[in-house]
Amino acid sequence: MLRAIIFGILFMVNTTLGQTADQLAALSEARTFERNGLTMPYRLFKPPNYNPKKAYPLYLALHGAGARATDNFRTLKQDVWSIHTLASKSVREKHPCFILVPQVPPKGRWVELNWNHGSYKLPDVAPSPFMELLIPLIDKTKQDFNIDDTRIYVGGYSMGGYGTWDVIARNPKVFAAAIPVCGSGPTDSAASISHLPIWIFHGEKDRVVPAKGSRKMYEALKASGAPVKYTEFKNIGHNAWEPTWKTEGLVDWLFSQSK
């Protein structure tokens, strides 16, 4: 019941922001990516006035469980803060970038774990079929457009928070920075991703994905000497994505990172 209430609230939140899902759809292209017998819908936001002679950063946005569908639209209703922020006029003018928003179908997952599982070890969890599509999707985008290979970023919330940790752990040399929100990841990967700037966010009172997973990842990374930051919001539950993308300096921090 709690999850249903949260997911229902998420569908309404986008009306309080500067752009509706329909407006975001108009700013992006609906595309599909096919590989290994799977078809994954995704949205692609291009930088305004794209210049193929210029290299642009890319942000991979991984949605939560409530956006699972095959319509290539529900992600624009559910991921109501990262996409709305990065696709806003002010950010697009200051930090023009590509935004990739892939979508998994109902019952699909970025990581094959229950939401409340917490941290895990990478060898114990095989990559999901959709996780295995993410790097090839980035590679396809790099073939089609001029992407700055030193400035590829990833972030996600809830199920996508798990996905963010998992994709950087399995591909530690691809990304320049990561923003996992209310998720958890493999603590045994801390050494291999200790070079990566990561800003973790979680709500103190999250009962869907307990904050202990983020805390353990933070502790493991700090022990490895990583440039990691952790923000835990007091008296906030699972909806940590809202205060995350209201955090002063987050956008500038993200786009300042490069390999």
C-alpha positions as CSV (number, residue, x, y, z in Angstrom):
1,M,0.0,0.0,0.0
2,L,2.8,2.4,0.9
3,R,4.5,1.9,-2.5
4,A,1.2,2.4,-4.3
5,I,0.6,5.7,-2.5
6,I,4.2,6.9,-3.2
7,F,3.9,6.0,-6.9
8,G,0.5,7.7,-7.2
9,I,1.9,10.9,-5.6
10,L,4.7,10.9,-8.2
11,F,2.3,11.0,-11.1
12,M,0.8,14.2,-9.6
13,V,4.0,16.0,-8.7
14,N,5.0,16.9,-12.2
15,T,2.2,19.4,-12.4
16,T,4.0,21.5,-9.7
17,L,7.1,21.8,-11.8
18,G,8.0,24.2,-14.6
19,Q,7.3,21.7,-17.4
20,T,4.7,19.1,-17.9
21,A,5.3,15.6,-19.3
22,D,3.9,16.7,-22.6
23,Q,6.3,19.6,-22.8
24,L,9.2,17.3,-22.0
25,A,8.0,15.0,-24.7
26,A,8.1,17.9,-27.2
27,L,11.7,18.6,-26.1
28,S,12.8,15.0,-26.7
29,E,12.7,12.2,-29.3
30,A,11.0,8.9,-28.6
31,R,13.4,6.1,-29.8
32,T,13.9,2.4,-29.3
33,F,17.1,0.4,-28.9
34,E,17.3,-3.3,-29.8
35,R,19.9,-5.8,-28.7
36,N,20.0,-9.5,-27.6
37,G,16.3,-9.9,-28.6
38,L,15.2,-7.1,-26.3
39,T,13.6,-3.8,-27.3
40,M,14.1,-0.9,-24.9
41,P,12.3,2.4,-25.4
42,Y,14.2,5.5,-24.5
43,R,13.9,9.3,-24.6
44,L,16.7,11.4,-26.0
45,F,17.1,15.0,-25.2
46,K,19.5,16.8,-27.5
47,P,21.4,20.0,-26.5
48,P,19.7,23.2,-27.9
49,N,21.3,24.2,-31.2
50,Y,23.3,21.0,-31.3
51,N,26.6,21.6,-33.2
52,P,28.1,18.3,-34.4
53,K,31.6,19.9,-34.3
54,K,31.3,20.3,-30.6
55,A,31.4,17.5,-28.0
56,Y,28.7,17.5,-25.3
57,P,28.3,15.7,-22.0
58,L,25.7,13.0,-21.6
59,Y,23.5,12.2,-18.6
60,L,22.0,8.7,-18.2
61,A,18.8,9.0,-16.1
62,L,17.6,5.7,-14.6
63,H,14.0,5.7,-13.5
64,G,12.3,4.0,-10.5
65,A,9.8,1.2,-10.4
66,G,6.8,3.4,-10.9
67,A,7.9,4.4,-14.4
68,R,8.1,0.8,-15.7
69,A,6.1,0.5,-18.9
70,T,6.5,0.3,-22.7
71,D,5.0,3.6,-23.6
72,N,8.2,5.7,-23.6
73,F,6.3,8.4,-21.8
74,R,5.7,7.4,-18.2
75,T,9.4,8.2,-17.4
76,L,8.6,11.8,-18.1
77,K,5.9,11.7,-15.5
78,Q,7.8,9.7,-12.9
79,D,11.4,11.1,-13.1
80,V,10.0,14.5,-12.1
81,W,13.1,16.1,-10.7
82,S,16.3,15.1,-12.5
83,I,14.9,15.4,-16.0
84,H,12.8,18.5,-15.3
85,T,16.0,20.1,-13.8
86,L,18.4,19.1,-16.5
87,A,15.9,19.9,-19.3
88,S,15.0,23.3,-17.9
89,K,15.7,26.3,-20.0
90,S,18.3,27.8,-17.5
91,V,20.3,24.5,-17.2
92,R,20.1,23.8,-21.0
93,E,21.6,27.2,-21.7
94,K,24.3,27.0,-19.0
95,H,25.1,23.3,-19.4
96,P,23.9,22.0,-22.8
97,C,24.0,18.2,-22.7
98,F,22.4,15.0,-24.0
99,I,19.9,13.3,-21.6
100,L,19.2,9.5,-22.1
101,V,16.1,8.2,-20.4
102,P,15.7,4.4,-21.0
103,Q,12.6,2.6,-19.8
104,V,12.2,-1.0,-18.6
105,P,8.9,-2.9,-19.0
106,P,6.5,-3.8,-16.2
107,K,8.2,-6.3,-13.8
108,G,11.6,-5.4,-15.3
109,R,14.4,-4.2,-13.1
110,W,17.8,-2.5,-13.4
111,V,19.1,-4.8,-10.6
112,E,17.4,-8.1,-9.8
113,L,17.0,-7.4,-6.1
114,N,14.1,-6.5,-3.8
115,W,13.9,-2.7,-3.0
116,N,14.7,-3.3,0.7
117,H,17.6,-5.6,0.1
118,G,20.3,-3.1,0.9
119,S,24.0,-3.6,-0.1
120,Y,25.2,-6.7,-1.9
121,K,28.3,-8.2,-3.5
122,L,28.6,-7.9,-7.3
123,P,29.4,-11.5,-8.1
124,D,26.2,-12.6,-6.2
125,V,23.9,-10.7,-8.6
126,A,24.0,-11.3,-12.3
127,P,23.4,-8.2,-14.5
128,S,19.8,-7.9,-15.5
129,P,19.0,-8.0,-19.2
130,F,18.2,-4.3,-19.1
131,M,21.4,-3.4,-17.3
132,E,23.3,-5.1,-20.1
133,L,21.6,-2.7,-22.6
134,L,22.8,0.5,-21.0
135,I,26.5,0.7,-22.1
136,P,25.6,-0.4,-25.7
137,L,22.9,2.3,-25.7
138,I,25.5,4.9,-24.7
139,D,27.9,3.6,-27.3
140,K,25.1,3.9,-30.0
141,T,24.5,7.5,-28.9
142,K,28.3,8.2,-29.2
143,Q,28.2,6.8,-32.7
144,D,25.3,9.0,-33.7
145,F,26.3,12.2,-32.0
146,N,29.4,14.0,-30.7
147,I,29.6,13.0,-27.1
148,D,32.3,14.1,-24.8
149,D,33.7,10.7,-23.6
150,T,35.2,12.3,-20.5
151,R,31.9,13.7,-19.3
152,I,29.4,10.9,-19.2
153,Y,27.3,10.9,-16.1
154,V,24.6,8.7,-14.5
155,G,22.0,9.1,-11.8
156,G,18.8,7.5,-10.7
157,Y,16.3,7.1,-7.9
158,S,14.9,4.1,-6.0
159,M,15.1,1.2,-8.4
160,G,17.2,3.5,-10.5
161,G,19.4,4.3,-7.5
162,Y,20.2,0.6,-7.4
163,G,20.8,0.8,-11.1
164,T,23.2,3.7,-10.8
165,W,25.4,1.8,-8.3
166,D,25.3,-1.3,-10.4
167,V,26.2,0.3,-13.7
168,I,29.2,2.1,-12.3
169,A,30.4,-1.0,-10.5
170,R,30.2,-3.1,-13.6
171,N,31.7,-0.3,-15.8
172,P,34.0,1.7,-13.6
173,K,35.8,3.4,-16.5
174,V,32.8,4.7,-18.4
175,F,31.5,7.4,-16.2
176,A,32.8,10.7,-14.9
177,A,30.3,11.1,-12.0
178,A,27.3,9.5,-10.4
179,I,24.3,10.6,-8.4
180,P,22.6,7.6,-6.7
181,V,19.4,8.6,-4.9
182,C,17.7,6.3,-2.3
183,G,19.3,3.1,-3.6
184,S,22.0,0.7,-2.6
185,G,24.9,-1.0,-4.3
186,P,27.8,-3.6,-4.1
187,T,30.1,-2.7,-1.3
188,D,32.8,-5.0,-2.7
189,S,33.1,-2.6,-5.7
190,A,34.3,0.3,-3.6
191,A,38.0,0.0,-4.5
192,S,37.2,-0.2,-8.3
193,I,35.1,3.0,-8.3
194,S,37.1,4.9,-5.7
195,H,38.3,7.3,-8.4
196,L,34.8,8.3,-9.3
197,P,33.1,11.5,-7.9
198,I,29.8,10.3,-6.4
199,W,27.2,12.3,-4.5
200,I,24.8,10.0,-2.6
201,F,21.4,11.1,-1.4
202,H,18.9,9.4,0.8
203,G,16.0,10.1,3.1
204,E,16.5,9.4,6.8
205,K,13.1,7.8,7.2
206,D,12.9,5.9,4.0
207,R,10.8,2.7,4.6
208,V,10.8,1.5,1.0
209,V,14.6,1.5,0.4
210,P,16.2,1.9,3.8
211,A,19.0,4.4,4.1
212,K,21.4,1.7,5.6
213,G,22.3,0.7,2.0
214,S,23.5,4.2,1.1
215,R,25.3,4.5,4.4
216,K,27.2,1.3,3.8
217,M,28.2,2.4,0.3
218,Y,29.4,5.7,1.7
219,E,31.4,4.0,4.5
220,A,33.0,1.5,2.0
221,L,33.9,4.3,-0.4
222,K,35.4,6.6,2.3
223,A,37.5,3.6,3.5
224,S,38.8,3.4,-0.1
225,G,39.7,7.1,-0.2
226,A,37.0,8.0,-2.7
227,P,35.9,11.6,-3.4
228,V,32.4,10.7,-2.2
229,K,29.7,13.0,-0.7
230,Y,26.7,11.8,1.2
231,T,23.6,13.9,2.0
232,E,20.9,12.3,4.2
233,F,17.7,14.4,4.5
234,K,16.3,14.6,8.0
235,N,12.6,13.6,8.3
236,I,12.4,12.7,4.6
237,G,11.0,9.3,3.5
238,H,11.4,7.7,0.1
239,N,10.9,10.9,-1.9
240,A,14.5,12.0,-1.5
241,W,14.7,12.9,-5.2
242,E,12.8,16.2,-4.7
243,P,15.3,17.7,-2.2
244,T,18.1,16.1,-4.1
245,W,17.5,18.2,-7.2
246,K,16.9,21.3,-5.1
247,T,20.3,20.9,-3.5
248,E,22.3,24.1,-4.1
249,G,25.3,23.5,-6.3
250,L,24.4,20.0,-7.4
251,V,24.0,20.8,-11.1
252,D,27.2,22.8,-11.2
253,W,29.0,20.1,-9.3
254,L,27.9,17.4,-11.8
255,F,28.9,19.3,-14.9
256,S,32.3,20.2,-13.4
257,Q,33.3,16.6,-13.3
258,S,35.4,15.0,-16.0
259,K,37.7,12.0,-16.4
